């Protein structure tokens, strides 16, 4: 994977639909976008996500396990 630290913009519900419903605005990433974001996360040197997580999940470890295809380790 690339060593790119540029954030992948998340897909969002179009404004014309948002104003008429209460659906979720953030639509998430497709598989390729999620892989790019995972790589960006794994290249982060500061990991502010861990301090920002209310339960202290080591998010980079979780994502690394997912990237490696180790689903069991990812949720442990």
C-alpha positions in Angstrom: 0.0 0.0 0.0 1.0 3.6 -0.6 2.6 5.7 2.1 0.1 8.5 1.7 -1.0 10.6 4.7 -3.7 12.4 2.8 -7.2 11.7 4.3 -9.7 9.9 2.0 -12.9 12.0 2.1 -15.8 10.0 3.3 -18.9 9.6 1.1 -21.8 11.6 2.4 -25.5 11.8 1.7 -26.2 14.6 -0.8 -27.5 17.8 0.7 -30.8 17.7 -1.3 -31.6 14.3 0.4 -30.3 15.3 3.8 -32.8 18.1 4.2 -35.7 15.7 3.6 -34.8 12.8 5.9 -33.1 11.8 9.1 -30.8 9.2 7.4 -27.1 9.0 8.4 -25.1 11.7 6.7 -21.8 9.8 6.7 -22.1 6.9 4.3 -18.7 5.3 5.1 -15.9 4.0 2.8 -15.9 1.4 0.1 -13.4 -1.4 0.5 -10.6 0.4 -1.4 -11.1 3.7 0.4 -11.1 1.8 3.8 -7.7 0.2 2.8 -6.2 3.6 2.0 -7.4 5.0 5.3 -6.1 2.0 7.2 -2.7 2.5 5.6 -2.8 6.2 6.6 -3.6 5.2 10.1 -0.8 2.7 10.3 1.7 5.4 9.1 0.6 7.8 11.8 3.4 8.4 14.4 1.3 10.0 17.1 -1.9 7.9 17.3 -4.1 10.6 18.9 -7.0 8.1 18.3 -5.9 6.1 21.3 -6.0 9.0 23.7 -9.3 10.2 22.1 -10.9 6.8 22.5 -13.0 6.7 25.7 -12.2 3.1 26.4 -8.5 3.2 25.3 -8.7 0.9 22.3 -5.3 0.6 20.6 -6.9 1.4 17.3 -3.7 1.0 15.2 -3.3 -2.5 16.5 -6.9 -3.3 15.7 -6.5 -1.9 12.1 -3.2 -3.7 11.6 -4.9 -7.0 12.5 -7.7 -6.3 10.1 -5.2 -5.5 7.3 -3.4 -8.7 8.0 -6.8 -10.6 7.7 -6.6 -11.6 11.4 -10.2 -10.9 12.4 -10.0 -12.8 15.7 -7.0 -10.6 16.9 -8.7 -7.5 15.7 -11.6 -7.8 18.1 -9.5 -9.1 21.0 
